[in-house]
Amino acid sequence: MGGGGGRLRARALRAVVLRPELAGLLVCCGLAVMVFGRAWAAPTTSPNGGGVGDGALFLWFLRWTPFAIGQGLNPLFGGHLNVPDGVNLMWNTSLPLPAALMGPVTGTFGLPVTITALYTLALALSAWFASIAFRRYVRSYPAALLGGLVYGFSPAMIAQSSSHLHLTLGAVLPPLMVLLVDDILVGQRGNPLLAGAALGALAGAQVLVGEELLAFTGIACAAMLLALLVMFPRRVAGRSGRALVAFGTAAAVFAALAAWPLAFQFLGPQRIVGDIQESSRNGNDLYAFVVPTRIMAVTPAAALAVSGRFVGRVGEINGYLGAPLVAVVLFTVARWWRSGVVRVAFVTGLVLLLLSMGERLHLDGRILGVPMPWAAMKSLPLVQSAIPTRFMIIANLFFALLLAVFIDRARHWAIGGRLLAMMLVGAALLALLPKVPLRAEPLRPPLFFTGAEVRRIPEGSVALVAPFPSAQASRAMMWQAMADMHYRMPGGYFVGPDAQGLPKFGPVGTRLSGWMTKIRLGWRKPTLVPELRQQLVADLLRWQVGTVVVGPMDSPPTEATMVQFFTELLGRPPEQVAGVWVWWNVRPRSLPGALSGPSQGRAGSVRVCWMGPWLPASPWRRS
């Protein structure tokens, strides 16, 4: 009996190990590591901009969440940035769920390893989950895997891998969500309560990964439902009872998981109203679907001449499918139109493709007066700040499914037909090959922020850091993250409200932040006449600055000017230490120009209540 049981266990273990899905996961991970090979080869580098721009932003987010959880602070409120007002991180791409899950990795190996691992997992898991979803519709796992790779490593995903981690990570869950919606509406194989609970849990998790991709997935699922209602009205009606039970369960689970973060976003401090991203010029060019950009491996000079005229940054030109894949999709639709999977996938993908073209038709770099479907949808709640070109991230899921269907069904053709099919699929995959490995830039914070000297700043106190952190100069956020959030800081690169509550990138300007920005841009330092000195000291008082740090600037002259400016303002020279200039023990109230009166704000860290979306009474709360 014992020997027989051992053989059974060994056979079961071999069955698990030899499952094609496990091999598919290894393939997806291996290819993703190749894409970010430069970053993996140098662990102190980042594939996300070298700690400036969006690179600094995501490094800060990934460090803030585990820090806040460890300190008992609200992870959705960035109290160490934009002092004294803080930042409502739900209006930002703050990745609270991935940041929390990667907290042990961040603490053990550091931020560069965390961000490289997340970019890698984003591509690998997106492709792998898509292959698992496609297996529902095709018999061959290799066909499903190739389709999954086209989704997870699509040109849209590669383009966004240069800067937008929230979008590539956000693409991980939609394949599973679409699969569950299909099961609820069509398959109905299992318990509707379990299917609904799983869908609600995934949607709740997506809120804490990327709300924009959640909105796109919801629009895709609505398009699927509409297509099913139009094409199969009787079959849908017969399944409506179980579907309503499942969707009701999904709504309940989603509400339970997402109630607090969404309430904090829309009712909490530093909330905003209005469109964050101006989308009137964002849209995929009609030629962009078949003309590659410079991120692709196969890009003839003539194609570059055309794609170079497209409106927008190359990272937001997300429409490329390639002529061979377009041919595969159109052939599959024409040949197997009677298949419900083919019909629904094509219609849904086409709807998302049209939405990705923005408000007006873009043609060869020109924006014409022809209205597109997005013009009728852009003002809908929760999607008004979306950038329409990014719809192609989800559209690629449906076009990749059609590729998988083509490969699976072409396996049964005669030898000549199979050969032609293989050649067409090979051409499609070749056209979609990106230039890899992607760039990786070193993170070079001054030694001050990564050594023991930064601990001389009182923990939780306010340090004013130059260059003043803003949307155009965010490196100080990377320095703060690499210093493990030891201090709080005015300014930052984030989305917050202006004086009217409308969205603004970066803090509301002050006289001191304005002069720090001017000096960074090459202006001469101002003459500190009494009125100006009084205004500058008032800013120091409001921020409750206890330390001033001038870090490396774009040029030695601007750095020298900034040091002279603060030497005159603070009335004493700095200490040069570990690559920066520091004024310790700054006491704004004792400076010339300080006005007498009650203190504005208070020093030290302010703890933000975890329960509910509102903050306790504190000077950080907006009036």
C-alpha positions in Angstrom: 0.0 0.0 0.0 2.8 2.4 1.0 4.7 1.8 -2.3 1.5 2.2 -4.3 0.7 5.5 -2.5 4.2 6.8 -3.1 3.9 6.1 -6.8 0.5 7.8 -7.0 2.0 10.9 -5.2 5.0 10.9 -7.6 2.6 10.6 -10.6 0.5 13.5 -9.3 3.6 15.6 -8.7 4.8 15.0 -12.3 1.4 15.9 -13.6 1.6 19.2 -11.8 5.2 20.0 -12.8 4.6 19.0 -16.4 1.5 21.0 -16.9 1.8 23.3 -19.9 0.6 26.3 -17.9 3.7 26.0 -15.7 5.9 25.9 -18.7 4.0 28.9 -20.0 4.7 30.9 -16.8 8.4 30.1 -17.2 8.4 31.3 -20.8 6.5 34.5 -19.8 8.9 35.3 -17.0 12.0 34.5 -19.1 10.9 36.9 -21.9 10.0 39.6 -19.4 13.5 39.3 -17.8 15.0 39.7 -21.3 13.0 42.9 -21.9 14.4 44.4 -18.7 17.7 42.7 -18.9 19.7 45.9 -18.5 18.0 46.7 -15.2 18.5 43.2 -13.9 22.2 43.3 -14.9 22.7 46.4 -12.8 20.6 46.3 -9.6 21.1 49.9 -8.7 19.4 51.1 -12.0 15.8 51.6 -12.7 13.9 51.0 -16.0 11.7 54.0 -15.1 13.6 57.2 -15.8 16.5 57.1 -13.4 14.7 58.7 -10.5 13.4 61.8 -12.3 9.9 62.6 -13.6 7.6 59.6 -13.3 10.5 57.5 -12.2 10.8 59.5 -9.0 7.0 59.4 -8.6 6.8 55.6 -8.6 9.8 55.2 -6.4 8.2 57.5 -3.9 4.9 55.6 -4.0 6.5 52.2 -3.7 8.4 53.4 -0.6 5.6 55.3 1.0 3.0 52.6 1.4 5.1 50.1 3.4 6.5 53.0 5.4 3.1 54.3 6.3 1.8 50.8 7.2 4.8 50.2 9.4 4.3 53.6 11.1 0.6 53.2 11.6 -0.2 56.1 9.1 -2.8 56.2 6.5 -1.2 54.7 3.3 -3.7 56.6 1.1 -2.6 60.0 2.4 0.9 61.2 1.6 1.6 63.3 4.7 5.4 63.4 4.1 4.9 65.3 0.8 3.4 68.8 0.1 3.7 69.8 3.7 1.6 71.0 5.4 -1.4 69.9 3.2 -0.3 66.4 2.2 -1.5 64.5 -0.9 -4.6 62.4 -1.5 -2.9 59.4 -3.1 -6.1 58.0 -4.5 -6.0 60.8 -7.0 -2.6 59.7 -8.0 -1.1 56.5 -9.5 0.1 55.4 -6.1 -0.1 51.6 -6.4 -1.0 50.9 -2.8 -1.6 47.2 -3.2 1.6 46.3 -5.2 3.6 48.6 -2.9 2.3 46.8 0.2 2.8 43.3 -1.3 6.4 44.2 -2.3 7.2 45.8 1.1 9.4 42.9 2.3 11.3 43.0 -1.0 11.8 46.8 -0.7 13.0 46.5 2.8 15.4 43.7 2.0 16.8 44.5 -1.4 15.9 48.2 -2.0 13.7 50.2 -4.2 15.6 49.6 -7.5 15.0 45.9 -7.3 11.3 46.4 -6.3 10.5 48.6 -9.3 12.4 46.4 -11.8 10.6 43.3 -10.4 7.2 44.9 -10.7 7.8 46.0 -14.3 9.0 42.4 -15.1 6.0 40.8 -13.3 3.6 43.2 -15.1 4.5 41.8 -18.5 4.9 38.2 -17.4 1.7 37.9 -15.5 -0.4 39.8 -18.0 0.7 37.4 -20.7 0.3 34.3 -18.5 -3.1 35.2 -17.2 -4.2 36.0 -20.7 -3.0 32.5 -21.8 -5.0 30.9 -19.0 -8.1 32.9 -20.0 -7.7 32.0 -23.7 -7.5 28.3 -22.8 -11.2 28.5 -22.3 -11.7 29.0 -26.0 -8.9 27.1 -27.7 -7.8 23.5 -27.3 -4.1 24.1 -27.8 -2.2 25.7 -25.0 0.7 26.8 -27.3 -2.0 28.7 -29.3 -3.3 30.2 -26.0 0.3 31.1 -24.9 1.1 32.9 -28.2 -2.1 34.9 -27.9 -1.2 35.7 -24.3 2.3 36.9 -25.3 0.8 39.2 -27.9 -1.3 40.8 -25.1 1.3 40.9 -22.4 4.1 42.1 -24.6 2.0 44.2 -27.0 3.5 47.5 -28.3 1.2 49.3 -26.0 2.6 47.5 -23.0 6.2 48.0 -24.1 5.5 51.7 -24.7 4.0 52.2 -21.3 6.9 50.2 -19.7 9.1 53.3 -20.3 7.3 55.3 -17.6 3.8 54.2 -16.4 4.0 51.2 -14.0 0.4 51.6 -13.0 -0.8 50.8 -16.5 1.4 47.7 -17.1 0.6 46.4 -13.6 -3.1 47.3 -14.2 -3.1 45.0 -17.2 -2.5 41.9 -15.1 -6.0 41.4 -13.8 -8.3 42.3 -16.8 -7.9 38.8 -18.5 -9.2 37.1 -15.4 -12.0 39.7 -15.0 -13.1 39.3 -18.6 -13.0 35.5 -18.2 -15.3 35.7 -15.2 -17.7 38.1 -16.9 -17.9 35.6 -19.8 -18.5 32.8 -17.4 -21.3 34.7 -15.6 -23.0 35.8 -18.9 -22.4 32.7 -21.1 -20.7 29.7 -19.5 -22.4 29.6 -16.1 -20.5 26.5 -15.2 -20.2 26.9 -11.5 -21.8 28.6 -8.5 -22.8 32.2 -9.5 -22.0 33.3 -5.9 -18.4 32.2 -6.2 -18.0 33.7 -9.7 -19.5 37.0 -8.5 -17.4 37.1 -5.4 -14.2 36.4 -7.4 -15.1 39.2 -9.9 -15.8 41.7 -7.1 -12.5 40.8 -5.4 -10.5 41.3 -8.6 -12.3 44.6 -9.3 -11.6 45.7 -5.7 -8.0 44.9 -6.0 -7.8 46.7 -9.3 -8.9 49.9 -7.6 -5.7 49.7 -5.6 -3.6 49.0 -8.7 -4.9 51.2 -11.5 -8.4 52.8 -11.6 -8.0 53.8 -15.3 -7.6 50.2 -16.4 -10.5 49.2 -14.2 -12.6 51.8 -16.1 -11.4 50.5 -19.4 -12.2 46.9 -18.4 -15.6 47.9 -17.3 -16.3 49.5 -20.7 -15.0 46.4 -22.4 -17.3 44.2 -20.3 -20.2 46.5 -21.1 -19.4 46.2 -24.8 -19.3 42.4 -24.4 -22.7 42.4 -22.8 -24.2 44.7 -25.5 -22.8 42.5 -28.2 -24.3 39.4 -26.6 -27.7 41.1 -26.2 -27.7 42.1 -29.9 -26.4 38.8 -31.3 -27.9 36.3 -28.9 -30.9 37.9 -27.2 -32.8 34.7 -26.4 -29.7 32.9 -24.9 -28.9 35.9 -22.8 -32.4 36.2 -21.5 -32.4 32.5 -20.4 -29.3 33.1 -18.3 -30.3 36.4 -16.8 -31.3 35.0 -13.4 -27.9 33.5 -12.5 -26.1 36.4 -14.1 -28.0 38.9 -11.8 -27.1 36.8 -8.8 -23.5 36.8 -9.8 -23.3 40.5 -10.6 -25.1 41.4 -7.4 -22.6 39.4 -5.4 -19.7 41.1 -7.3 -21.2 44.5 -6.5 -21.4 43.6 -2.8 -17.9 42.3 -2.6 -16.5 45.2 -4.5 -18.3 47.7 -2.3 -16.9 46.0 0.8 -13.3 46.2 -0.5 -13.4 49.5 -2.3 -15.6 51.6 0.0 -12.9 53.1 2.1 -10.4 53.9 -0.6 -13.1 55.4 -2.9 -14.6 57.3 0.0 -11.2 58.7 0.9 -10.7 59.7 -2.8 -14.0 61.5 -3.3 -14.7 62.7 0.3 -11.3 63.0 1.9 -8.8 65.8 2.1 -7.0 67.2 -1.0 -9.7 65.9 -3.3 -10.2 67.4 -6.7 -12.9 68.0 -9.3 -12.5 68.2 -13.0 -10.5 66.6 -15.8 -6.9 65.7 -14.7 -5.6 65.0 -18.2 -6.4 67.1 -21.2 -7.5 64.5 -23.7 -8.6 66.6 -26.7 -5.2 66.0 -28.5 -4.8 62.4 -27.3 -5.9 59.8 -29.8 -4.3 57.0 -31.9 -3.7 58.1 -35.5 -5.5 56.0 -38.1 -2.1 55.0 -39.5 -0.8 54.1 -36.1 -2.4 50.6 -36.2 -0.2 49.5 -39.0 2.8 51.9 -38.9 5.4 51.1 -36.2 7.1 53.6 -34.0 10.8 53.6 -33.0 10.2 51.3 -30.1 9.7 48.3 -32.5 12.6 46.1 -33.7 11.4 46.2 -37.3 10.9 49.8 -38.2 11.8 50.9 -41.8 12.9 54.5 -42.3 9.8 55.2 -44.3 7.7 54.0 -41.4 9.6 56.2 -39.0 9.0 59.2 -41.2 5.2 58.6 -40.9 5.1 57.7 -37.2 7.2 60.7 -36.4 4.3 62.9 -37.4 1.9 61.3 -35.0 0.6 63.6 -32.2 1.8 62.8 -28.7 4.7 61.2 -27.0 5.8 57.8 -28.3 4.9 56.3 -24.9 1.3 57.2 -25.5 1.1 56.1 -29.1 -0.4 52.7 -28.3 -2.3 51.7 -31.4 0.2 49.5 -33.3 -1.0 46.1 -34.2 1.0 45.5 -37.4 -0.4 44.6 -40.8 0.1 40.8 -40.4 -1.9 40.7 -37.2 -4.7 42.9 -38.7 -4.8 40.4 -41.6 -5.1 37.5 -39.2 -7.9 39.2 -37.2 -9.8 40.0 -40.4 -9.4 36.5 -41.8 -10.5 34.9 -38.5 -13.6 37.1 -38.4 -14.5 36.4 -42.0 -13.8 32.6 -41.8 -15.4 31.9 -38.5 -18.0 34.6 -38.0 -20.6 32.1 -36.9 -18.5 31.5 -33.8 -19.9 33.5 -30.8 -16.4 33.9 -29.4 -15.1 35.3 -32.6 -18.0 37.7 -33.0 -18.0 39.0 -29.5 -14.2 39.4 -29.3 -14.1 41.3 -32.6 -16.9 43.6 -31.8 -15.5 44.4 -28.3 -12.0 44.9 -29.6 -13.3 47.2 -32.4 -15.2 49.3 -29.9 -12.1 49.8 -27.8 -10.0 50.5 -30.9 -12.4 53.2 -32.0 -12.5 54.7 -28.5 -8.7 54.8 -28.5 -8.8 57.2 -31.4 -9.9 60.0 -29.2 -12.3 62.9 -29.8 -11.4 63.7 -33.4 -9.9 61.7 -36.2 -6.1 61.8 -36.3 -4.8 61.1 -39.8 -1.1 61.3 -40.7 -0.4 63.6 -37.8 -3.3 65.9 -38.5 -6.3 66.3 -36.2 -9.4 66.5 -38.5 -12.9 67.8 -37.6 -14.4 64.3 -37.8 -15.9 63.4 -34.4 -15.0 59.9 -32.9 -16.9 57.9 -30.3 -14.8 59.1 -27.4 -16.2 62.6 -27.8 -19.6 61.3 -26.6 -18.0 59.5 -23.6 -15.2 61.6 -22.3 -17.5 63.5 -19.8 -18.8 60.4 -18.1 -18.0 60.1 -14.4 -14.7 58.3 -13.5 -13.5 58.2 -17.1 -13.2 61.9 -17.9 -9.5 61.9 -16.9 -8.6 58.8 -19.0 -6.3 59.1 -21.9 -8.0 57.4 -24.8 -5.0 56.0 -26.5 -4.6 53.6 -23.6 -7.8 51.8 -24.5 -5.6 49.7 -26.8 -4.0 48.0 -23.8 -7.4 46.2 -23.2 -8.3 46.1 -26.9 -5.2 44.0 -27.5 -6.6 41.3 -25.2 -9.5 40.6 -27.7 -7.3 40.8 -30.8 -4.8 38.4 -29.2 -7.7 36.0 -28.5 -8.6 36.1 -32.2 -5.0 35.3 -33.0 -5.1 32.3 -30.6 -8.3 31.1 -32.3 -6.7 31.4 -35.7 -3.6 29.4 -34.6 -5.8 26.7 -32.9 -8.1 26.1 -35.8 -5.3 26.3 -38.4 -3.7 23.3 -36.8 -6.3 21.1 -38.5 -5.7 22.4 -42.0 -3.9 20.5 -44.7 -0.2 20.7 -44.8 -0.1 23.6 -47.3 -2.7 25.6 -45.4 -0.8 25.0 -42.1 2.4 26.2 -43.7 0.7 29.4 -44.9 -0.8 30.0 -41.5 2.5 29.5 -39.8 4.1 32.0 -42.1 1.4 34.6 -41.4 1.6 34.1 -37.6 5.4 34.3 -37.8 5.1 37.6 -39.7 2.6 38.9 -37.1 5.0 38.0 -34.2 8.0 39.5 -36.1 6.2 42.7 -36.6 5.4 42.9 -32.9 8.9 42.4 -31.7 10.1 45.3 -29.6 13.6 46.7 -29.3 15.0 45.0 -26.2 16.4 45.2 -23.7 14.8 48.4 -22.6 16.9 51.2 -21.2 17.9 51.3 -17.6 19.2 54.4 -15.9 21.2 54.5 -12.7 19.8 56.0 -9.5 22.4 58.4 -8.2 21.1 60.0 -5.0 23.7 62.0 -3.1 25.4 59.9 -0.4 23.8 62.2 2.2 20.4 60.6 1.6 21.6 57.0 1.7 24.1 57.2 4.6 24.1 58.0 8.3 24.2 61.8 7.9 20.5 62.1 6.9 19.7 60.7 10.4 20.9 64.0 11.8 17.6 65.5 10.6 15.1 65.0 13.4 12.9 62.1 12.4 9.5 63.3 11.1 10.6 67.0 11.0 10.4 69.1 7.8 13.4 69.5 5.5 13.2 72.0 2.7 15.1 70.4 -0.2 16.5 72.1 -3.3 15.9 71.7 -6.2 12.3 72.4 -5.0 10.3 69.3 -5.8 7.7 69.9 -8.5 6.4 68.3 -11.7 9.4 69.6 -13.6 12.0 68.8 -10.9 11.1 65.7 -9.0 14.5 64.2 -8.1 14.1 65.3 -4.4 11.2 62.8 -4.2 13.6 60.0 -5.1 16.1 61.2 -2.5 13.4 61.2 0.1 12.3 57.7 -0.8 15.9 56.5 -0.7 16.2 58.0 2.7 13.3 55.8 3.9 11.0 58.7 4.4 13.0 59.9 7.4 11.8 63.5 7.0 8.8 65.4 5.7 9.1 67.8 2.8 7.2 70.7 1.1 6.4 70.4 -2.6 6.4 67.4 -4.8 5.2 65.9 -8.1 1.6 64.8 -7.7 -2.0 65.6 -8.6 -3.6 67.9 -6.1 -6.2 70.7 -6.0 -5.4 74.3 -6.8 -7.1 77.2 -4.9 -10.4 76.4 -6.6 -10.2 72.6 -6.1 -9.3 72.0 -9.8 -6.6 69.5 -10.6 -3.0 70.7 -10.6 0.3 68.9 -11.1 2.4 69.9 -8.2 1.9 72.2 -5.2 0.2 75.5 -5.1 3.1 78.0 -5.6 4.5 80.3 -2.9 7.0 83.1 -3.0 9.8 80.9 -1.7 9.0 77.9 -4.0 8.8 80.4 -6.9 12.2 81.9 -6.3 13.8 78.4 -5.8 12.3 77.4 -9.1 13.6 80.5 -10.8 17.1 80.0 -9.5 17.0 76.3 -10.7 16.1 77.7 -14.1 19.1 80.0 -14.1 17.8 83.3 -12.7 20.0 85.5 -10.5 19.1 85.4 -6.7 16.8 88.2 -5.6 17.8 91.1 -3.4 16.3 90.4 0.0 14.5 93.6 0.6 12.4 93.6 3.8 9.1 92.9 2.2 10.4 89.9 0.2 12.4 88.6 3.2 9.2 88.7 5.3 7.3 86.7 2.6 10.0 84.1 2.3 10.3 83.6 6.1 6.5 83.3 6.2 6.8 80.3 3.9 9.4 78.8 6.2 7.1 79.3 9.1 4.1 77.8 7.4 6.1 74.8 6.4 7.7 74.6 9.8 11.1 74.0 8.2 13.8 72.7 10.6 16.5 71.8 8.0 17.4 73.2 4.6 19.3 71.0 2.1 20.6 72.0 -1.2 21.4 69.0 -3.4 23.2 68.8 -6.7 21.7 71.1 -9.3 21.7 71.0 -13.1 24.8 73.1 -13.2 27.4 74.3 -10.6 26.5 78.0 -11.1 22.9 77.4 -10.3 23.9 75.3 -7.3 26.2 78.1 -6.1 23.4 80.7 -6.5 21.0 78.5 -4.5 23.5 78.2 -1.7 24.1 82.0 -1.7 20.4 82.6 -1.6 19.8 80.5 1.5 23.0 81.8 3.1 21.6 85.3 2.9 18.0 84.2 3.9 19.1 82.1 6.9 21.9 84.5 7.9 24.7 81.8 8.1 26.7 79.5 5.8 25.8 75.9 5.4 27.8 72.7 6.2 28.9 70.8 3.2 28.4 67.1 3.9 28.2 63.9 1.7 27.5 65.8 -1.5 24.9 68.4 -0.3 24.8 71.7 1.6 22.9 71.6 4.8 21.6 74.3 7.3 20.8 72.4 10.5 18.5 73.6 13.3 16.7 76.2 11.2 14.4 78.3 13.4 12.2 80.4 11.1 10.7 82.4 14.0 14.0 83.7 15.0 15.0 84.9 11.5 14.9 88.6 10.5 11.5 89.2 8.9 9.5 86.7 11.0 6.2 88.1 12.2 5.1 87.5 15.8 1.9 85.5 16.4 0.7 81.9 16.9 2.7 79.2 15.2 1.3 78.0 11.8 1.3 74.2 12.0 3.4 72.1 14.1 6.6 70.1 13.8 6.8 66.3 13.9 4.8 63.7 12.0 1.0 63.8 12.1 -0.7 60.4 12.3 -3.7 60.1 10.0 -6.6 57.9 11.2 -7.0 54.6 9.3 -10.8 54.4 9.9 -13.0 56.3 7.5 -12.0 58.8 4.8 -11.7 61.8 7.0 -8.8 63.1 9.0 -8.7 64.1 12.6 -8.5 67.8 13.3 -5.0 68.9 12.4 -3.2 71.7 10.5 -2.8 69.2 7.6 -6.5 69.2 6.8 -7.8 71.6 4.2 -10.3 74.1 5.5 
